[in-house]
Amino acid sequence: MTAPSLPPLRDVVARHGLAASKALGQNFLFDGQLLARIAGIPGDLADAEVLEIGPGPGGLTRALLAAGARVTAIERDRRCIPALAELEAAYPGKLRVVEGDAMAIDHRSLFEGRPHIVANLPYNIGTPLLVGWLTTDWAPWWASLTLMFQKEVAERVVAPVGSDHYGRLAVLSQWRSTARIAMPVHRSAFTPPPKVMSAVVHIVPTEAPDGVRIATLERLTAAAFGQRRKMLRQSLKSVPGALEALEQVGIDSARRAETVSVAEFVSVARLLG
């Protein structure tokens, strides 16, 4: 399919009177080369299904469509729907726009196969969406996650044990998937520029460890990192059987949560059932 000739995105935004909404956590990207690089992170998207959250005026959507993807885009901001409708017309049968709140929609029900999720996530809902995708059944209904976050959140996703950013989000992201920072994005790339730097995280699912329930791991890490400066013997007192499980696995209860590896948390959670 030959890519259609499209007007510059800035012209589309001006024509529709769009301005990024702070309340919706919007920051627009206009750099076509940067957007093409983001769309290329998951690999070959030719005829692949892609879920995009918060497309806004459609900058990343354009790049995904140009890469050959079949895109389902969920947009809450009604002001952006006419601009996205123009993209639907330019790419017949390739773009489906779902108007609504991404936090309230069952994403899985929109697909028969396993889509890649690629999104410049609104900052105010990025982490809850990620946690929801990570705590689904395994193997998950999605093929990969390519997500723009504030740099600090991205560092929390990929953090190694013992680092300042290591916590619950790192454990949830890494216990049954591989996570990496695919590229940094300078604040100046956005309109309007946010106060913080950003980064794109790429997450690929792996096989889940046997005998571990996500609810148990969530409860364990919530307690451990909820009082991260305390020793495990204190922070895990509220989790029945946790102290005994630590002893069985050979983890000193005088350690703190940030020193416990993902594999060690998984071993403890396996014993808790």
N, C-alpha and C positions, 0 to 999 in steps of 0.2 A: 504494500500500500504506500503510495506517494504521500509524504507529509503535506497537509494543506497549508496554504499561505495564510498566516494569522497576523493580525495587527499587533504591534508591541504591547506587552502587558501593561505598561504604564499608561498607554492610551486607553486601554480597556477600563482600567481603574478610574481614570479621569472621566471617561464618558459616562460611567455608571455612578459617579460621585461616591466612590468607596474610600473610606479611611479606616485604617486598622483600629479595632475596638479594644481598648484597654480592658474593659469588663469581660470580654471574651478571650483575653490572652492572645490577641492577634499581633503578629509581626510579619509583614509580607516580604517575600524574596522575589527580586526581579532579574537577577543575574542568570541568564539562560545557560551559560557554561557550568556554573555552580550547580544549578538544578539538574542538568544532564549528568553530572558526576554523582549526585545523590541517587538519581534513578538507576545508575549503573551499579551501585553497590551490591544489590542482591544477585547480580549476574544477568544472564540472558532472560529478558522478560517478554520475548516475542510470543504473543498469544497466551501469556500467563495471566492468571487472575490476580488483581491487586486491590487491596482495601486501603483507601486513603481517608484519614480523619482530618477534618478542618481544612479543606482545600482553599478556602477563601476565594480570591478571584481566579485561581486555577494555575498558578505558576508551576508548581511541582506536577500538577495534573497534566499540563502540556508535555513536560519532559517524560512522564510515564507513558503517555499516549504515543509520543514520538518514538519511544523504545519498543512499541508494539504491544504494550499491555492492554488488557481489558480491565478497565478501572471502575470500581464502585466507590463513590465518594460520598461521605456523610458530612453534611454541612448544616450547622444550626442557624447561621446568620442569613436571614431571608434576603438581605441586600445583595448577597453574592450569587443568588440563584440565577438571575438573568445572564450574568457573565459566564456561568458554568453551562447554561443552556446553549450559548453560542458555541462552546466547545463540543457539546453533544451533537450539534448540527454539523460541525466541521469533521467529526469522527463518527459517522453513523454506526450504531451498534457497538461502539467501543467504550462508551462512557455511560454509566448509570448514576444519577445523582439522587441520593436519599436525603430528604430534608428532615432534620430532627436532631435531637441531643444524643451524641455518641455514647454518653454515659448511661442512657436509658434504652438503647437499642441492642437487641441480641445479634451481635455481629456474625456469629456462626450460621445463623439461619439464612443469611443472605447468599450463601455459597453452597454449591454441591461438592466442589473440590477443596483443595487446601490453598488459599491465597497467600501471597506475600503481603505483609502489612508494611506500607511505606508512608511516612507522614512527618510533616513539620508540625509536631503536636502543639496545640495551645498549652502554654506553660502551666496554666491552672488546673489542667486535667491529665497531664502527661504521666505522672507517677501512678495515680489510681488506675489508669488504663493499662499501663504496663503490668502492674501487679495482677490485674484481672486476667490478662493474657498468659501470664506465667503460672497462674494457679489453676489452669484448666486441666482437663483430663490429658493423659500422655499416652500415645503420641498426640500432640496438640492438633487443633483444627487448622492452624496456620503453618506455612512452610518456613517463613523467616520473618524477622522484625528488623526494619531499618527506620530508626526513629531519631528525630532531632530533639535534643533536650538542652536545658541549661547545662553548661559545662560541669558544674558541681554535681548535678544529678547523674550525668553521664559517668563521672568518676566514681560515684557510689555504685553504679551498676557493675563496673569492671574491676572494682578495687580488690587487691590481693589481701590475704589475711595479714594482720599486723599493721596495716596502713591506717591513716586517720579517717579515710572514707569508708573503710570496711564496716559493714553492718548488715541489717536484715535484707536490704535490697540486693546486696552482693550475693548473699546466700541463695535467695530465691532465684536470682538470675543465673547462677553458676552451678547449681546442684544437678541440673539435668539439661543444660545447654551451654554453649560457648558464647561468650560475649566479648566484644572488642570495640574500641573507639575507632571507627572507620575514617573519620576526618573531623578536624576542628573547623568551626565556622566563626569568623570574626563578627563582632557585634555590628560593624559598619556595613555588613552585607544586607542587613534588614532595614525595612522602612515601616515604622520609625525604628531607629536603633534601640535595642533594649539596653538596660544598664549592665547586663552580664554577657560574658562570652557563651557560645553554644558549641555543641559537638554532636555528631551523628553516631549513634550506637548501632551495631549490627549484631543480632542475636540469632543463632541457629540451634534448633533443638537437637538433643542427643538422646540416647536411650535412658529412661528413668531407672535409678537404682531400685532393685527388688526390695519389697517388704517395707517401703516407707510411704506414709500417708502425708500428703501436703498439709492437711490440717494440723497434724502433730508437729511437723517442722515449723509451721507458722507460729504455733503456740510456744514452742521451745525458743525460737529466736526472738519472739516478742518479749518474753520474760528476760532472756539473757541480755539483749541490747536495750531493753527498757531501763535497765540500771547498769549501763555498760562500764561504769567506773568501779562497780562493786565486784567482789569475787563471786564466782559461780555458786559457791555454797550459800550465798545470800540471795543472789538474783534469781536462782532457780528453785528456791524453797516453795514457791507457789505452784510448781508443776509436779504433780504426783509421780513419784518414781524416778524423777530426773537425777537426783543425787546418787541413787543406787546405780542408775545406768551409767553415770560418769565413772563410778568406781569400776564397773564391769568392763568398760571400754579402756580404762587406764588413763583417764583424764584427771589431772589434779584439780580438785575443787577450789584451790586457792588461785587458779588462773582467772583471767577476765575474758569476757566474750570476744574482744577483738583479737585474742591470741588463738582462738579455736577455729580450725580450718573448716571449710565446707564439708569435707569428707568426715571430719570428726562430728560435726552437727548431724550429718546423715546417719552415722553409726549410733548415736544416742537416740535419735528419733526412731530408728528401726527397733530398738529395744523397747521403746515406749508404746509401740504399736499404733 
